[in-house]
Amino acid sequence: MKVVVMAVALLLLHIAILVLFSAQYVIKPFLILMVMTAAGGSYFGETFGTIITRNVVEATLTTTAGESRNLMTTGFITHMVLYGLLPSLLIVWVRIKHRPIFKKILVNTPVILGCVVGFVVLVASDFGAYSSMYRMHRNDIMARLVPYKPVASTVDYFVRHYTERHIVMQPLGQDAVQETVALPEGKKLLTVVVVGETARAQNFSLNGYNRETNPELKKREVIAFTNTTSCGTETSVSVPCMFSPFPRKDYSSAKFKGSENLLDVLQYAGVKVEWWENNTGDKGVADRSKLIDLQNSYDPKYCEGGECLDQILSDYLRDHLKDFDGNTTLVLHMTGSHGPAYYMRYPPEMAQFKPECRTAEFSECEDSQIVNAYDNTILYTDKILSQIIDILKANEDKFVSSMIYMSDHGESLGERGLYLHAAPYFIAPDTQTHIPFITWFSPDYQAVTGTDLSCLRASTAEEASHDNLFHTVLGMMNVKTSVYDRSLDRFAACRK
């Protein structure tokens, strides 16, 4: 009964809002906007459990054409036609006879007030229960109201985007210097930072997964830190946060835009820095660094349908590593395991786990098939990371090298009815925030820096997070600066 009363109360509140916009040339566009927004929001909510937050709006507006096409499934189009287009056409067809403005005010005002009073009376009928429910589940309730939530999130995005345009960026780490280390003659220090996409720690066999998804990495002397958490649940938050000097509890988009980041500090220290992109963009991290956009290279060897396999990154490293003649940090941004079209993230020969879901329409697949397709993406990531290590090994005559891999966030694969990612952090399941963190060090790197692998292996179960990346990479490149925090350098305690 309480649910029915609350539903009627919310209906009255919505009527009051809609009548408020009942003006000529306004009401029909407004109603169509609300209907189309509600249709889109309800589809993603019902299909994937997605809540349309400001960050989801940002991701939608900044994604690639290929990823957008992946979401244009038969189910999505059918849903939008039935619940969006047809009601909108009905709104267009209905003829509205508008009263003169003053008469409209006289008629509409009592209707609005009556609905508001009705809402208040119904809520007051059991205020204790409703207020308690609202206090306990406020964020969840508001997050699932459509079209309110999508509209509010869109407005929030554009307001913040406009206000943050005027933020003045402050320099960071201008005192940075790279201290001299006794490198073997003619060799340079090289760190490759691989930013993963949508890889969740639970599906890495290095972390205890019961399927062998890391057969190649386990043959190489890598170290997997099994208790690592992300800064966000979507790329637009996590990637900037990873490279910023701010820990997750202090991070915000405004702070990121008001400060330089890890790449800037490395460049102040004289380190050559490049960002190689095979995803939806660097999210502003590489604005002042050299960026190689491989995702838009349209290379037929790797790319189909506007998206490129991650093999393009390892092959580019193999072909261009000889071009670097100084101490260098390279950032490789993978497409990784981005859904829902997992089957497009790996070549056919990597489809070891079958039957796999070969569509972005999850309703056509069993959960086991979705997991199979996802696990194939992890198997492919294993191959790419292993190739990167092998390329670094093949160039040991030129470089003292290391590799660090971190995913930006995890993924839901049907647990608790949720799919994909981007859940608000405060309610995000562990599958979306527990991420893989893997490192590899060449023998020369271990010797030169005094990195003790047995010490690191003994600490793999200790907490780690995106908070560590900024300071850990500075430590790996032997950069000294006032913005470096040794306590956040995940390897410092094992570096003699």
ZAMARGU-4260 file (C-alpha; in steps of 0.2 Angstrom, whole numbers, plus 5000, padded with zeros to 4 digits):
<rodrens>
0) 5000/5000/5000 | 5014/5012/5004 | 5022/5009/4987 | 5005/5013/4979 | 5003/5029/4989
5) 5021/5035/4984 | 5018/5031/4966 | 5002/5042/4966 | 5012/5056/4975 | 5026/5055/4962
10) 5013/5056/4948 | 5005/5071/4956 | 5022/5080/4957 | 5026/5076/4939 | 5009/5082/4933
15) 5013/5099/4942 | 5029/5100/4934 | 5022/5096/4916 | 5008/5109/4919 | 5021/5122/4924
20) 5028/5120/4906 | 5011/5121/4898 | 5014/5136/4886 | 5012/5137/4867 | 5028/5132/4858
25) 5035/5125/4874 | 5024/5111/4880 | 5026/5099/4865 | 5045/5101/4863 | 5046/5099/4882
30) 5035/5083/4882 | 5045/5075/4868 | 5061/5079/4876 | 5055/5071/4892 | 5048/5056/4883
35) 5064/5052/4873 | 5075/5055/4888 | 5064/5043/4899 | 5065/5030/4885 | 5084/5030/4883
40) 5086/5031/4902 | 5074/5016/4905 | 5082/5006/4892 | 5100/5007/4899 | 5093/5005/4917
45) 5083/4990/4913 | 5095/4981/4901 | 5112/4985/4910 | 5107/4992/4927 | 5115/5009/4922
50) 5112/5025/4931 | 5113/5040/4920 | 5125/5051/4930 | 5135/5066/4925 | 5150/5055/4921
55) 5139/5044/4910 | 5133/5059/4900 | 5151/5065/4898 | 5156/5047/4892 | 5142/5047/4880
60) 5147/5064/4872 | 5165/5060/4871 | 5164/5041/4865 | 5170/5036/4848 | 5158/5032/4833
65) 5163/5014/4834 | 5157/5012/4852 | 5141/5022/4848 | 5137/5010/4834 | 5140/4995/4846
70) 5125/5002/4857 | 5114/5004/4842 | 5107/4986/4844 | 5090/4980/4838 | 5084/4980/4856
75) 5089/4998/4859 | 5081/5004/4842 | 5065/4994/4846 | 5064/5001/4863 | 5066/5019/4857
80) 5053/5017/4844 | 5040/5009/4855 | 5043/5020/4871 | 5050/5036/4863 | 5046/5039/4845
85) 5028/5033/4844 | 5023/5043/4860 | 5032/5058/4853 | 5022/5057/4837 | 5006/5056/4847
90) 5011/5072/4856 | 5014/5080/4839 | 4998/5074/4832 | 4987/5080/4847 | 4980/5097/4844
95) 4981/5108/4859 | 4970/5123/4861 | 4979/5136/4871 | 4970/5149/4882 | 4976/5167/4882
100) 4991/5169/4894 | 4981/5177/4909 | 4967/5164/4908 | 4980/5150/4907 | 4988/5156/4923
105) 4971/5157/4932 | 4967/5139/4926 | 4985/5131/4928 | 4989/5138/4945 | 4975/5129/4955
110) 4980/5113/4946 | 4998/5115/4950 | 4994/5119/4968 | 4981/5105/4970 | 4994/5093/4964
115) 5007/5099/4975 | 4995/5099/4990 | 4990/5081/4985 | 5008/5076/4985 | 5011/5084/5002
120) 4996/5076/5010 | 5000/5058/5003 | 5018/5059/5009 | 5012/5066/5026 | 5000/5052/5028
125) 5015/5041/5034 | 5029/5054/5035 | 5039/5044/5047 | 5040/5029/5035 | 5043/5039/5019
130) 5056/5051/5027 | 5066/5036/5034 | 5066/5027/5018 | 5072/5043/5009 | 5086/5046/5022
135) 5092/5028/5020 | 5090/5026/5001 | 5090/5045/4995 | 5104/5043/4982 | 5097/5027/4975
140) 5079/5033/4974 | 5085/5049/4965 | 5097/5040/4954 | 5083/5029/4947 | 5070/5042/4943
145) 5068/5045/4925 | 5067/5057/4916 | 5073/5067/4931 | 5090/5059/4933 | 5096/5059/4915
150) 5090/5077/4913 | 5098/5083/4929 | 5114/5074/4925 | 5114/5082/4908 | 5111/5100/4915
155) 5125/5096/4928 | 5137/5091/4915 | 5135/5107/4904 | 5135/5118/4919 | 5151/5111/4926
160) 5159/5110/4909 | 5155/5129/4906 | 5161/5134/4924 | 5177/5123/4923 | 5182/5131/4906
165) 5188/5146/4915 | 5199/5137/4928 | 5217/5142/4927 | 5229/5128/4927 | 5243/5129/4940
170) 5261/5122/4936 | 5266/5106/4946 | 5283/5099/4950 | 5293/5112/4941 | 5307/5108/4953
175) 5308/5090/4946 | 5325/5083/4942 | 5330/5065/4937 | 5344/5060/4948 | 5358/5051/4940
180) 5359/5032/4941 | 5373/5021/4936 | 5366/5014/4920 | 5375/5002/4910 | 5385/5011/4896
185) 5374/5017/4882 | 5358/5012/4890 | 5343/5023/4894 | 5329/5021/4908 | 5312/5016/4900
190) 5296/5014/4909 | 5280/5008/4899 | 5264/5012/4908 | 5249/5002/4901 | 5232/5009/4905
195) 5219/4995/4904 | 5201/4997/4900 | 5187/4989/4909 | 5198/4975/4916 | 5192/4968/4933
200) 5204/4959/4944 | 5192/4945/4948 | 5194/4938/4930 | 5213/4937/4931 | 5220/4920/4935
205) 5236/4929/4942 | 5223/4935/4955 | 5216/4917/4958 | 5203/4916/4945 | 5198/4898/4942
210) 5201/4900/4923 | 5218/4902/4915 | 5216/4919/4908 | 5235/4924/4910 | 5244/4909/4903
215) 5258/4920/4895 | 5260/4932/4909 | 5263/4918/4922 | 5278/4913/4911 | 5286/4929/4914
220) 5292/4936/4930 | 5277/4948/4933 | 5271/4953/4950 | 5252/4955/4952 | 5245/4966/4966
225) 5229/4958/4971 | 5221/4971/4982 | 5220/4986/4971 | 5205/4998/4969 | 5201/5011/4956
230) 5198/5030/4958 | 5181/5029/4948 | 5170/5017/4938 | 5171/5026/4921 | 5186/5031/4910
235) 5182/5050/4911 | 5185/5050/4930 | 5198/5036/4932 | 5211/5041/4919 | 5213/5059/4924
240) 5213/5054/4942 | 5226/5040/4940 | 5238/5053/4933 | 5234/5068/4945 | 5243/5071/4961
245) 5226/5070/4971 | 5221/5054/4980 | 5203/5048/4976 | 5195/5056/4992 | 5202/5074/4986
250) 5200/5072/4968 | 5188/5082/4957 | 5187/5087/4939 | 5189/5105/4944 | 5205/5100/4953
255) 5212/5090/4938 | 5209/5105/4926 | 5217/5117/4939 | 5233/5107/4940 | 5246/5099/4929
260) 5249/5080/4931 | 5262/5066/4931 | 5267/5069/4912 | 5271/5087/4915 | 5281/5083/4931
265) 5291/5070/4921 | 5294/5082/4907 | 5300/5095/4919 | 5313/5082/4925 | 5319/5080/4907
270) 5311/5064/4903 | 5304/5061/4886 | 5285/5057/4887 | 5273/5051/4874 | 5255/5045/4875
275) 5249/5031/4863 | 5230/5031/4861 | 5219/5016/4856 | 5204/5021/4866 | 5192/5035/4867
280) 5205/5048/4871 | 5217/5054/4885 | 5204/5064/4894 | 5215/5079/4895 | 5230/5070/4903
285) 5241/5072/4888 | 5236/5089/4883 | 5254/5096/4884 | 5263/5080/4879 | 5265/5071/4862
290) 5250/5060/4858 | 5250/5047/4845 | 5232/5043/4840 | 5232/5025/4834 | 5213/5022/4836
295) 5210/5034/4822 | 5224/5028/4811 | 5211/5017/4801 | 5225/5004/4798 | 5216/4989/4789
300) 5228/4977/4798 | 5221/4981/4815 | 5206/4992/4813 | 5188/4987/4808 | 5172/4997/4810
305) 5181/5012/4817 | 5190/5002/4831 | 5207/4995/4832 | 5213/4979/4841 | 5226/4982/4854
310) 5239/4973/4844 | 5242/4990/4836 | 5250/4996/4852 | 5263/4982/4854 | 5267/4982/4836
315) 5269/5001/4836 | 5281/4999/4851 | 5291/4985/4842 | 5293/4996/4827 | 5297/5013/4835
320) 5306/5009/4851 | 5322/5012/4842 | 5318/5030/4839 | 5320/5034/4858 | 5337/5039/4863
325) 5334/5047/4880 | 5326/5042/4897 | 5308/5039/4892 | 5291/5035/4899 | 5278/5029/4887
330) 5259/5028/4891 | 5249/5015/4881 | 5230/5017/4882 | 5221/5000/4878 | 5204/4997/4871
335) 5205/4982/4883 | 5188/4974/4888 | 5177/4988/4884 | 5159/4982/4882 | 5146/4978/4878
340) 5153/4971/4862 | 5167/4961/4870 | 5168/4950/4855 | 5175/4964/4845 | 5190/4967/4857
345) 5200/4951/4852 | 5204/4942/4835 | 5195/4925/4831 | 5210/4915/4836 | 5209/4921/4854
350) 5191/4915/4857 | 5196/4901/4868 | 5181/4901/4880 | 5165/4896/4871 | 5151/4898/4867
355) 5154/4917/4867 | 5141/4931/4866 | 5144/4938/4849 | 5132/4953/4850 | 5130/4969/4860
360) 5112/4964/4864 | 5115/4955/4880 | 5097/4949/4881 | 5101/4937/4867 | 5115/4928/4877
365) 5116/4918/4893 | 5126/4926/4906 | 5139/4912/4904 | 5141/4917/4886 | 5144/4935/4891
370) 5157/4929/4904 | 5166/4919/4890 | 5167/4933/4878 | 5174/4944/4892 | 5186/4931/4898
375) 5193/4931/4880 | 5196/4949/4881 | 5207/4946/4897 | 5216/4932/4888 | 5220/4944/4873
380) 5226/4957/4886 | 5237/4944/4893 | 5244/4941/4876 | 5247/4960/4872 | 5256/4963/4889
385) 5267/4948/4886 | 5272/4955/4869 | 5276/4971/4877 | 5287/4963/4889 | 5295/4952/4876
390) 5299/4968/4865 | 5307/4976/4881 | 5318/4961/4883 | 5323/4961/4865 | 5329/4979/4867
395) 5339/4976/4883 | 5355/4981/4874 | 5347/4999/4873 | 5336/5001/4888 | 5335/4998/4907
400) 5316/4994/4906 | 5301/4991/4917 | 5282/4990/4914 | 5267/4994/4925 | 5249/4989/4920
405) 5233/4996/4929 | 5216/4995/4923 | 5205/5011/4924 | 5190/5002/4932 | 5181/4985/4932
410) 5165/4978/4925 | 5149/4970/4930 | 5144/4954/4921 | 5127/4951/4928 | 5130/4951/4946
415) 5115/4958/4955 | 5107/4961/4938 | 5121/4974/4934 | 5131/4974/4918 | 5145/4986/4911
420) 5151/4999/4923 | 5149/5018/4928 | 5139/5014/4944 | 5140/5029/4956 | 5155/5025/4967
425) 5146/5025/4983 | 5135/5010/4977 | 5147/5003/4965 | 5150/4984/4967 | 5167/4977/4970
430) 5168/4970/4952 | 5168/4988/4946 | 5181/4995/4958 | 5193/4980/4960 | 5206/4981/4947
435) 5222/4972/4941 | 5239/4980/4944 | 5254/4970/4936 | 5272/4975/4935 | 5288/4968/4927
440) 5306/4974/4929 | 5321/4969/4918 | 5336/4962/4927 | 5346/4978/4923 | 5332/4988/4931
445) 5332/4977/4946 | 5350/4979/4948 | 5352/4998/4944 | 5337/5003/4956 | 5340/4990/4969
450) 5322/4984/4967 | 5319/4968/4977 | 5306/4957/4969 | 5305/4945/4984 | 5300/4960/4994
455) 5287/4965/4982 | 5280/4948/4980 | 5278/4947/4999 | 5267/4963/4999 | 5255/4959/4984
460) 5240/4957/4996 | 5243/4974/5004 | 5231/4988/4998 | 5235/4998/4983 | 5225/5010/4972
465) 5226/5023/4958 | 5232/5035/4972 | 5249/5026/4970 | 5252/5028/4951 | 5258/5046/4951
470) 5271/5043/4965 | 5276/5026/4959 | 5280/5031/4942 | 5291/5046/4948 | 5300/5033/4959
475) 5302/5021/4944 | 5310/5035/4934 | 5321/5041/4949 | 5313/5058/4948 | 5315/5069/4964
480) 5302/5083/4967 | 5293/5092/4981 | 5277/5084/4975 | 5283/5066/4977 | 5276/5057/4992
485) 5287/5042/4996 | 5273/5034/5006 | 5262/5033/4991 | 5276/5025/4980 | 5270/5007/4980
490) 5288/5001/4976 | 5298/5012/4988 | 5299/5000/5003 | 5306/4987/4992 | 5319/4998/4983
495) 5336/4998/4991
</rodrens>
